[in-house]
Amino acid sequence: MPYKDREITKLYYTMGEVTQMFDVNASQIRYYEREFEILQPKKNKKGNRLFSPDDVENLRIIFSLVKDKGYTLQGAKDHLRSNKDEVKENQKVIDSLERLKHFLLEVKEKL
């Protein structure tokens, strides 16, 4: 019986992997790390940042607020502080809808 295909998630992502995910420079990620207390990547002995899946999710939320919704950095900070659970839930819905859209576009291409 073949193994079921399942998505393998990593425990930690390097700075290079995170910059590729969001298509930004490392300096922007470091800047957001300083500005948003919600981001707390671990650092190894060399000082390299290691981002957990929660950190990546928080970055996704921050980029959504700043880039997509047009919040200023201060506005995004305030919004995260006051509505943290609601923002996380909304981001989960947005991510699932984007996956669904991607799937439907693949089906359309095959037809």
N, CA, C and O atoms as CSV, one atom per row, in Angstrom:
chain,resi,resn,atom,element,x,y,z
A,1,MET,N,N,0.849,-1.171,0.000
A,1,MET,CA,C,0.000,0.000,0.000
A,1,MET,C,C,0.899,1.241,0.000
A,1,MET,O,O,1.755,1.378,0.874
A,2,PRO,N,N,0.720,2.130,-0.953
A,2,PRO,CA,C,1.580,3.312,-1.003
A,2,PRO,C,C,1.274,4.257,0.146
A,2,PRO,O,O,0.166,4.297,0.682
A,3,TYR,N,N,2.290,5.007,0.495
A,3,TYR,CA,C,2.117,6.000,1.542
A,3,TYR,C,C,1.231,7.117,1.038
A,3,TYR,O,O,1.276,7.482,-0.137
A,4,LYS,N,N,0.441,7.646,1.919
A,4,LYS,CA,C,-0.399,8.776,1.537
A,4,LYS,C,C,0.490,10.013,1.409
A,4,LYS,O,O,1.393,10.249,2.211
A,5,ASP,N,N,0.198,10.780,0.379
A,5,ASP,CA,C,0.927,12.040,0.235
A,5,ASP,C,C,0.445,12.987,1.315
A,5,ASP,O,O,-0.754,13.217,1.473
A,6,ARG,N,N,1.371,13.518,2.036
A,6,ARG,CA,C,1.009,14.499,3.042
A,6,ARG,C,C,2.057,15.602,3.026
A,6,ARG,O,O,3.214,15.396,2.660
A,7,GLU,N,N,1.623,16.724,3.417
A,7,GLU,CA,C,2.508,17.877,3.418
A,7,GLU,C,C,3.433,17.797,4.626
A,7,GLU,O,O,2.983,17.630,5.759
A,8,ILE,N,N,4.698,17.917,4.373
A,8,ILE,CA,C,5.677,17.877,5.444
A,8,ILE,C,C,5.953,19.313,5.869
A,8,ILE,O,O,6.321,20.160,5.054
A,9,THR,N,N,5.772,19.566,7.138
A,9,THR,CA,C,6.037,20.907,7.646
A,9,THR,C,C,7.322,20.872,8.450
A,9,THR,O,O,7.625,19.904,9.147
A,10,LYS,N,N,8.051,21.938,8.332
A,10,LYS,CA,C,9.320,22.034,9.041
A,10,LYS,C,C,9.096,22.655,10.414
A,10,LYS,O,O,8.127,23.383,10.631
A,11,LEU,N,N,9.994,22.361,11.324
A,11,LEU,CA,C,9.921,22.976,12.641
A,11,LEU,C,C,10.437,24.406,12.611
A,11,LEU,O,O,9.923,25.273,13.318
A,12,TYR,N,N,11.457,24.651,11.788
A,12,TYR,CA,C,12.033,25.986,11.686
A,12,TYR,C,C,12.403,26.276,10.239
A,12,TYR,O,O,12.817,25.386,9.497
A,13,TYR,N,N,12.247,27.527,9.856
A,13,TYR,CA,C,12.624,28.000,8.530
A,13,TYR,C,C,13.764,29.000,8.675
A,13,TYR,O,O,13.778,29.802,9.608
A,14,THR,N,N,14.713,28.951,7.755
A,14,THR,CA,C,15.825,29.894,7.789
A,14,THR,C,C,15.383,31.229,7.232
A,14,THR,O,O,14.309,31.342,6.642
A,15,MET,N,N,16.217,32.241,7.422
A,15,MET,CA,C,15.918,33.568,6.909
A,15,MET,C,C,15.785,33.530,5.386
A,15,MET,O,O,14.908,34.192,4.831
A,16,GLY,N,N,16.635,32.769,4.707
A,16,GLY,CA,C,16.575,32.664,3.258
A,16,GLY,C,C,15.262,32.069,2.777
A,16,GLY,O,O,14.691,32.529,1.788
A,17,GLU,N,N,14.783,31.050,3.474
A,17,GLU,CA,C,13.510,30.438,3.096
A,17,GLU,C,C,12.349,31.404,3.294
A,17,GLU,O,O,11.427,31.460,2.480
A,18,VAL,N,N,12.403,32.158,4.377
A,18,VAL,CA,C,11.324,33.104,4.665
A,18,VAL,C,C,11.328,34.247,3.652
A,18,VAL,O,O,10.268,34.685,3.206
A,19,THR,N,N,12.521,34.733,3.286
A,19,THR,CA,C,12.571,35.810,2.300
A,19,THR,C,C,12.051,35.332,0.945
A,19,THR,O,O,11.439,36.111,0.213
A,20,GLN,N,N,12.283,34.068,0.601
A,20,GLN,CA,C,11.741,33.533,-0.644
A,20,GLN,C,C,10.224,33.385,-0.578
A,20,GLN,O,O,9.533,33.627,-1.568
A,21,MET,N,N,9.702,32.989,0.580
A,21,MET,CA,C,8.253,32.837,0.733
A,21,MET,C,C,7.525,34.151,0.477
A,21,MET,O,O,6.485,34.185,-0.180
A,22,PHE,N,N,8.094,35.236,1.010
A,22,PHE,CA,C,7.427,36.529,0.936
A,22,PHE,C,C,7.995,37.440,-0.149
A,22,PHE,O,O,7.490,38.542,-0.363
A,23,ASP,N,N,9.044,36.984,-0.833
A,23,ASP,CA,C,9.671,37.730,-1.916
A,23,ASP,C,C,10.072,39.141,-1.461
A,23,ASP,O,O,9.744,40.138,-2.106
A,24,VAL,N,N,10.785,39.193,-0.341
A,24,VAL,CA,C,11.278,40.461,0.215
A,24,VAL,C,C,12.735,40.281,0.620
A,24,VAL,O,O,13.259,39.167,0.634
A,25,ASN,N,N,13.372,41.389,0.946
A,25,ASN,CA,C,14.750,41.348,1.436
A,25,ASN,C,C,14.782,40.941,2.903
A,25,ASN,O,O,13.804,41.111,3.632
A,26,ALA,N,N,15.916,40.404,3.321
A,26,ALA,CA,C,16.089,40.011,4.724
A,26,ALA,C,C,16.003,41.230,5.636
A,26,ALA,O,O,15.552,41.123,6.776
A,27,SER,N,N,16.431,42.382,5.141
A,27,SER,CA,C,16.391,43.591,5.970
A,27,SER,C,C,14.956,43.953,6.334
A,27,SER,O,O,14.710,44.452,7.433
A,28,GLN,N,N,14.014,43.714,5.445
A,28,GLN,CA,C,12.622,44.012,5.752
A,28,GLN,C,C,12.086,43.066,6.826
A,28,GLN,O,O,11.335,43.484,7.707
A,29,ILE,N,N,12.466,41.814,6.754
A,29,ILE,CA,C,12.048,40.841,7.782
A,29,ILE,C,C,12.646,41.243,9.135
A,29,ILE,O,O,11.953,41.219,10.153
A,30,ARG,N,N,13.924,41.610,9.145
A,30,ARG,CA,C,14.566,42.037,10.400
A,30,ARG,C,C,13.899,43.292,10.948
A,30,ARG,O,O,13.730,43.424,12.160
A,31,TYR,N,N,13.520,44.213,10.066
A,31,TYR,CA,C,12.855,45.442,10.497
A,31,TYR,C,C,11.512,45.110,11.137
A,31,TYR,O,O,11.189,45.643,12.199
A,32,TYR,N,N,10.730,44.241,10.513
A,32,TYR,CA,C,9.441,43.857,11.078
A,32,TYR,C,C,9.632,43.125,12.404
A,32,TYR,O,O,8.800,43.234,13.304
A,33,GLU,N,N,10.721,42.385,12.519
A,33,GLU,CA,C,11.012,41.697,13.781
A,33,GLU,C,C,11.215,42.704,14.908
A,33,GLU,O,O,10.750,42.498,16.029
A,34,ARG,N,N,11.916,43.799,14.598
A,34,ARG,CA,C,12.135,44.839,15.612
A,34,ARG,C,C,10.852,45.603,15.929
A,34,ARG,O,O,10.635,45.998,17.074
A,35,GLU,N,N,10.009,45.814,14.934
A,35,GLU,CA,C,8.819,46.635,15.106
A,35,GLU,C,C,7.653,45.891,15.758
A,35,GLU,O,O,6.901,46.478,16.535
A,36,PHE,N,N,7.501,44.615,15.449
A,36,PHE,CA,C,6.351,43.849,15.934
A,36,PHE,C,C,6.810,42.858,16.991
A,36,PHE,O,O,7.619,41.971,16.721
A,37,GLU,N,N,6.285,43.022,18.190
A,37,GLU,CA,C,6.686,42.134,19.286
A,37,GLU,C,C,6.122,40.731,19.125
A,37,GLU,O,O,6.555,39.808,19.816
A,38,ILE,N,N,5.163,40.558,18.225
A,38,ILE,CA,C,4.577,39.239,17.973
A,38,ILE,C,C,5.578,38.311,17.284
A,38,ILE,O,O,5.440,37.090,17.367
A,39,LEU,N,N,6.581,38.869,16.607
A,39,LEU,CA,C,7.616,38.075,15.933
A,39,LEU,C,C,8.770,37.822,16.887
A,39,LEU,O,O,9.416,38.761,17.353
A,40,GLN,N,N,9.025,36.573,17.172
A,40,GLN,CA,C,10.111,36.195,18.069
A,40,GLN,C,C,10.860,34.989,17.512
A,40,GLN,O,O,10.764,33.899,18.076
A,41,PRO,N,N,11.609,35.159,16.411
A,41,PRO,CA,C,12.340,33.995,15.892
A,41,PRO,C,C,13.460,33.589,16.845
A,41,PRO,O,O,14.045,34.423,17.537
A,42,LYS,N,N,13.739,32.311,16.862
A,42,LYS,CA,C,14.855,31.807,17.666
A,42,LYS,C,C,16.149,32.119,16.939
A,42,LYS,O,O,16.163,32.296,15.721
A,43,LYS,N,N,17.231,32.185,17.690
A,43,LYS,CA,C,18.548,32.392,17.089
A,43,LYS,C,C,19.457,31.263,17.544
A,43,LYS,O,O,19.456,30.879,18.714
A,44,ASN,N,N,20.236,30.734,16.598
A,44,ASN,CA,C,21.164,29.671,16.963
A,44,ASN,C,C,22.447,30.291,17.504
A,44,ASN,O,O,22.520,31.507,17.677
A,45,LYS,N,N,23.451,29.475,17.771
A,45,LYS,CA,C,24.694,29.966,18.365
A,45,LYS,C,C,25.396,30.991,17.483
A,45,LYS,O,O,26.075,31.888,17.982
A,46,LYS,N,N,25.230,30.853,16.167
A,46,LYS,CA,C,25.842,31.797,15.234
A,46,LYS,C,C,25.070,33.106,15.139
A,46,LYS,O,O,25.586,34.097,14.621
A,47,GLY,N,N,23.843,33.114,15.633
A,47,GLY,CA,C,23.009,34.301,15.546
A,47,GLY,C,C,22.052,34.281,14.371
A,47,GLY,O,O,21.355,35.264,14.120
A,48,ASN,N,N,22.010,33.157,13.640
A,48,ASN,CA,C,21.076,33.038,12.516
A,48,ASN,C,C,19.659,32.882,13.046
A,48,ASN,O,O,19.421,32.157,14.011
A,49,ARG,N,N,18.729,33.567,12.408
A,49,ARG,CA,C,17.342,33.497,12.825
A,49,ARG,C,C,16.690,32.220,12.285
A,49,ARG,O,O,16.893,31.836,11.133
A,50,LEU,N,N,15.909,31.581,13.144
A,50,LEU,CA,C,15.147,30.399,12.774
A,50,LEU,C,C,13.682,30.680,13.099
A,50,LEU,O,O,13.318,30.873,14.259
A,51,PHE,N,N,12.853,30.702,12.064
A,51,PHE,CA,C,11.454,31.067,12.206
A,51,PHE,C,C,10.594,29.820,12.348
A,51,PHE,O,O,10.684,28.897,11.538
A,52,SER,N,N,9.767,29.800,13.372
A,52,SER,CA,C,8.823,28.698,13.572
A,52,SER,C,C,7.636,28.906,12.629
A,52,SER,O,O,7.468,29.996,12.082
A,53,PRO,N,N,6.813,27.877,12.434
A,53,PRO,CA,C,5.610,28.062,11.611
A,53,PRO,C,C,4.699,29.175,12.147
A,53,PRO,O,O,4.033,29.858,11.369
A,54,ASP,N,N,4.670,29.358,13.477
A,54,ASP,CA,C,3.883,30.457,14.045
A,54,ASP,C,C,4.450,31.812,13.627
A,54,ASP,O,O,3.698,32.738,13.323
A,55,ASP,N,N,5.774,31.923,13.613
A,55,ASP,CA,C,6.398,33.169,13.174
A,55,ASP,C,C,6.073,33.453,11.708
A,55,ASP,O,O,5.808,34.595,11.334
A,56,VAL,N,N,6.097,32.413,10.888
A,56,VAL,CA,C,5.775,32.580,9.468
A,56,VAL,C,C,4.322,33.012,9.320
A,56,VAL,O,O,4.012,33.873,8.497
A,57,GLU,N,N,3.432,32.423,10.108
A,57,GLU,CA,C,2.019,32.808,10.072
A,57,GLU,C,C,1.839,34.260,10.514
A,57,GLU,O,O,1.057,35.003,9.922
A,58,ASN,N,N,2.562,34.654,11.550
A,58,ASN,CA,C,2.489,36.048,12.006
A,58,ASN,C,C,3.019,37.002,10.934
A,58,ASN,O,O,2.461,38.080,10.731
A,59,LEU,N,N,4.077,36.612,10.261
A,59,LEU,CA,C,4.587,37.435,9.165
A,59,LEU,C,C,3.551,37.539,8.046
A,59,LEU,O,O,3.375,38.606,7.459
A,60,ARG,N,N,2.878,36.449,7.757
A,60,ARG,CA,C,1.841,36.455,6.723
A,60,ARG,C,C,0.735,37.446,7.103
A,60,ARG,O,O,0.225,38.169,6.247
A,61,ILE,N,N,0.372,37.474,8.375
A,61,ILE,CA,C,-0.647,38.405,8.858
A,61,ILE,C,C,-0.155,39.845,8.719
A,61,ILE,O,O,-0.891,40.714,8.253
A,62,ILE,N,N,1.074,40.089,9.120
A,62,ILE,CA,C,1.632,41.440,9.040
A,62,ILE,C,C,1.679,41.915,7.593
A,62,ILE,O,O,1.273,43.038,7.294
A,63,PHE,N,N,2.171,41.069,6.697
A,63,PHE,CA,C,2.230,41.454,5.286
A,63,PHE,C,C,0.832,41.690,4.723
A,63,PHE,O,O,0.636,42.584,3.900
A,64,SER,N,N,-0.140,40.893,5.161
A,64,SER,CA,C,-1.508,41.091,4.695
A,64,SER,C,C,-2.046,42.442,5.141
A,64,SER,O,O,-2.672,43.158,4.360
A,65,LEU,N,N,-1.802,42.783,6.392
A,65,LEU,CA,C,-2.282,44.060,6.905
A,65,LEU,C,C,-1.596,45.241,6.223
A,65,LEU,O,O,-2.247,46.213,5.839
A,66,VAL,N,N,-0.286,45.147,6.080
A,66,VAL,CA,C,0.480,46.280,5.557
A,66,VAL,C,C,0.362,46.391,4.041
A,66,VAL,O,O,0.079,47.468,3.516
A,67,LYS,N,N,0.575,45.296,3.347
A,67,LYS,CA,C,0.614,45.339,1.875
A,67,LYS,C,C,-0.776,45.317,1.252
A,67,LYS,O,O,-1.076,46.124,0.372
A,68,ASP,N,N,-1.629,44.395,1.704
A,68,ASP,CA,C,-2.930,44.216,1.058
A,68,ASP,C,C,-3.974,45.219,1.553
A,68,ASP,O,O,-4.713,45.804,0.762
A,69,LYS,N,N,-4.020,45.405,2.862
A,69,LYS,CA,C,-5.075,46.258,3.420
A,69,LYS,C,C,-4.643,47.700,3.594
A,69,LYS,O,O,-5.476,48.555,3.895
A,70,GLY,N,N,-3.357,47.999,3.412
A,70,GLY,CA,C,-2.888,49.379,3.436
A,70,GLY,C,C,-2.718,49.998,4.807
A,70,GLY,O,O,-2.726,51.222,4.937
A,71,TYR,N,N,-2.565,49.178,5.830
A,71,TYR,CA,C,-2.322,49.716,7.172
A,71,TYR,C,C,-0.920,50.312,7.244
A,71,TYR,O,O,-0.003,49.849,6.567
A,72,THR,N,N,-0.766,51.338,8.067
A,72,THR,CA,C,0.577,51.803,8.395
A,72,THR,C,C,1.151,50.819,9.404
A,72,THR,O,O,0.419,49.990,9.944
A,73,LEU,N,N,2.455,50.900,9.664
A,73,LEU,CA,C,3.045,49.978,10.647
A,73,LEU,C,C,2.421,50.173,12.020
A,73,LEU,O,O,2.117,49.201,12.712
A,74,GLN,N,N,2.232,51.419,12.413
A,74,GLN,CA,C,1.626,51.683,13.717
A,74,GLN,C,C,0.183,51.189,13.745
A,74,GLN,O,O,-0.262,50.631,14.748
A,75,GLY,N,N,-0.543,51.388,12.661
A,75,GLY,CA,C,-1.922,50.913,12.582
A,75,GLY,C,C,-1.995,49.397,12.641
A,75,GLY,O,O,-2.888,48.840,13.280
A,76,ALA,N,N,-1.058,48.725,11.975
A,76,ALA,CA,C,-1.022,47.260,12.012
A,76,ALA,C,C,-0.701,46.770,13.425
A,76,ALA,O,O,-1.295,45.799,13.895
A,77,LYS,N,N,0.234,47.438,14.101
A,77,LYS,CA,C,0.559,47.061,15.486
A,77,LYS,C,C,-0.667,47.186,16.378
A,77,LYS,O,O,-0.984,46.276,17.144
A,78,ASP,N,N,-1.352,48.319,16.272
A,78,ASP,CA,C,-2.533,48.550,17.102
A,78,ASP,C,C,-3.628,47.535,16.793
A,78,ASP,O,O,-4.277,47.016,17.701
A,79,HIS,N,N,-3.828,47.261,15.520
A,79,HIS,CA,C,-4.862,46.305,15.116
A,79,HIS,C,C,-4.529,44.910,15.646
A,79,HIS,O,O,-5.418,44.201,16.119
A,80,LEU,N,N,-3.267,44.512,15.573
A,80,LEU,CA,C,-2.869,43.200,16.096
A,80,LEU,C,C,-3.047,43.116,17.603
A,80,LEU,O,O,-3.471,42.085,18.126
A,81,ARG,N,N,-2.723,44.198,18.302
A,81,ARG,CA,C,-2.865,44.187,19.763
A,81,ARG,C,C,-4.320,44.039,20.184
A,81,ARG,O,O,-4.636,43.290,21.109
A,82,SER,N,N,-5.205,44.761,19.497
A,82,SER,CA,C,-6.597,44.780,19.940
A,82,SER,C,C,-7.421,43.603,19.400
A,82,SER,O,O,-8.378,43.176,20.047
A,83,ASN,N,N,-7.063,43.079,18.228
A,83,ASN,CA,C,-7.882,42.039,17.597
A,83,ASN,C,C,-7.064,40.824,17.184
A,83,ASN,O,O,-7.285,40.285,16.100
A,84,LYS,N,N,-6.144,40.383,17.998
A,84,LYS,CA,C,-5.204,39.334,17.619
A,84,LYS,C,C,-5.908,38.044,17.178
A,84,LYS,O,O,-5.576,37.490,16.130
A,85,ASP,N,N,-6.867,37.566,17.960
A,85,ASP,CA,C,-7.537,36.310,17.626
A,85,ASP,C,C,-8.372,36.443,16.356
A,85,ASP,O,O,-8.388,35.542,15.518
A,86,GLU,N,N,-9.060,37.566,16.222
A,86,GLU,CA,C,-9.886,37.790,15.033
A,86,GLU,C,C,-9.028,37.871,13.772
A,86,GLU,O,O,-9.398,37.336,12.726
A,87,VAL,N,N,-7.894,38.535,13.876
A,87,VAL,CA,C,-6.997,38.679,12.723
A,87,VAL,C,C,-6.443,37.317,12.312
A,87,VAL,O,O,-6.361,37.020,11.120
A,88,LYS,N,N,-6.065,36.489,13.280
A,88,LYS,CA,C,-5.545,35.153,12.969
A,88,LYS,C,C,-6.610,34.294,12.307
A,88,LYS,O,O,-6.315,33.559,11.365
A,89,GLU,N,N,-7.831,34.378,12.785
A,89,GLU,CA,C,-8.925,33.599,12.203
A,89,GLU,C,C,-9.202,34.064,10.774
A,89,GLU,O,O,-9.408,33.242,9.881
A,90,ASN,N,N,-9.209,35.368,10.558
A,90,ASN,CA,C,-9.422,35.900,9.207
A,90,ASN,C,C,-8.315,35.449,8.260
A,90,ASN,O,O,-8.583,35.135,7.100
A,91,GLN,N,N,-7.083,35.415,8.741
A,91,GLN,CA,C,-5.970,35.000,7.896
A,91,GLN,C,C,-6.098,33.527,7.520
A,91,GLN,O,O,-5.757,33.146,6.400
A,92,LYS,N,N,-6.581,32.700,8.434
A,92,LYS,CA,C,-6.784,31.288,8.122
A,92,LYS,C,C,-7.818,31.128,7.012
A,92,LYS,O,O,-7.652,30.302,6.114
A,93,VAL,N,N,-8.882,31.919,7.077
A,93,VAL,CA,C,-9.921,31.859,6.045
A,93,VAL,C,C,-9.353,32.318,4.708
A,93,VAL,O,O,-9.618,31.699,3.678
A,94,ILE,N,N,-8.576,33.392,4.715
A,94,ILE,CA,C,-7.970,33.909,3.484
A,94,ILE,C,C,-7.042,32.865,2.876
A,94,ILE,O,O,-7.071,32.642,1.666
A,95,ASP,N,N,-6.220,32.222,3.704
A,95,ASP,CA,C,-5.298,31.193,3.202
A,95,ASP,C,C,-6.050,30.015,2.585
A,95,ASP,O,O,-5.662,29.513,1.530
A,96,SER,N,N,-7.122,29.576,3.238
A,96,SER,CA,C,-7.874,28.449,2.689
A,96,SER,C,C,-8.555,28.836,1.380
A,96,SER,O,O,-8.634,28.015,0.466
A,97,LEU,N,N,-9.040,30.053,1.272
A,97,LEU,CA,C,-9.649,30.505,0.021
A,97,LEU,C,C,-8.615,30.611,-1.099
A,97,LEU,O,O,-8.918,30.310,-2.254
A,98,GLU,N,N,-7.403,31.036,-0.766
A,98,GLU,CA,C,-6.351,31.106,-1.780
A,98,GLU,C,C,-5.956,29.714,-2.266
A,98,GLU,O,O,-5.701,29.524,-3.456
A,99,ARG,N,N,-5.902,28.742,-1.360
A,99,ARG,CA,C,-5.611,27.370,-1.765
A,99,ARG,C,C,-6.719,26.829,-2.665
A,99,ARG,O,O,-6.445,26.150,-3.654
A,100,LEU,N,N,-7.960,27.129,-2.323
A,100,LEU,CA,C,-9.088,26.705,-3.136
A,100,LEU,C,C,-9.025,27.341,-4.526
A,100,LEU,O,O,-9.273,26.671,-5.528
A,101,LYS,N,N,-8.699,28.617,-4.585
A,101,LYS,CA,C,-8.569,29.315,-5.867
A,101,LYS,C,C,-7.477,28.674,-6.717
A,101,LYS,O,O,-7.662,28.460,-7.915
A,102,HIS,N,N,-6.353,28.372,-6.103
A,102,HIS,CA,C,-5.245,27.737,-6.816
A,102,HIS,C,C,-5.671,26.376,-7.372
A,102,HIS,O,O,-5.359,26.043,-8.516
A,103,PHE,N,N,-6.379,25.597,-6.566
A,103,PHE,CA,C,-6.858,24.292,-6.983
A,103,PHE,C,C,-7.822,24.414,-8.157
A,103,PHE,O,O,-7.723,23.665,-9.128
A,104,LEU,N,N,-8.753,25.357,-8.067
A,104,LEU,CA,C,-9.725,25.535,-9.142
A,104,LEU,C,C,-9.067,26.005,-10.435
A,104,LEU,O,O,-9.497,25.628,-11.525
A,105,LEU,N,N,-8.025,26.828,-10.316
A,105,LEU,CA,C,-7.311,27.257,-11.513
A,105,LEU,C,C,-6.573,26.088,-12.159
A,105,LEU,O,O,-6.489,26.013,-13.384
A,106,GLU,N,N,-6.044,25.184,-11.355
A,106,GLU,CA,C,-5.392,23.986,-11.894
A,106,GLU,C,C,-6.397,23.098,-12.622
A,106,GLU,O,O,-6.097,22.559,-13.688
A,107,VAL,N,N,-7.587,22.947,-12.049
A,107,VAL,CA,C,-8.633,22.149,-12.677
A,107,VAL,C,C,-9.046,22.787,-14.004
A,107,VAL,O,O,-9.249,22.087,-14.997
A,108,LYS,N,N,-9.168,24.088,-14.019
A,108,LYS,CA,C,-9.539,24.813,-15.231
A,108,LYS,C,C,-8.502,24.598,-16.338
A,108,LYS,O,O,-8.863,24.418,-17.501
A,109,GLU,N,N,-7.227,24.616,-15.980
A,109,GLU,CA,C,-6.172,24.418,-16.963
A,109,GLU,C,C,-6.220,23.018,-17.559
A,109,GLU,O,O,-5.926,22.837,-18.740
A,110,LYS,N,N,-6.585,22.033,-16.758
A,110,LYS,CA,C,-6.624,20.644,-17.225
A,110,LYS,C,C,-7.819,20.371,-18.130
A,110,LYS,O,O,-7.808,19.418,-18.909
A,111,LEU,N,N,-8.840,21.200,-18.027
A,111,LEU,CA,C,-10.039,20.984,-18.854
A,111,LEU,C,C,-9.874,21.478,-20.249
A,111,LEU,O,O,-10.796,21.364,-21.057
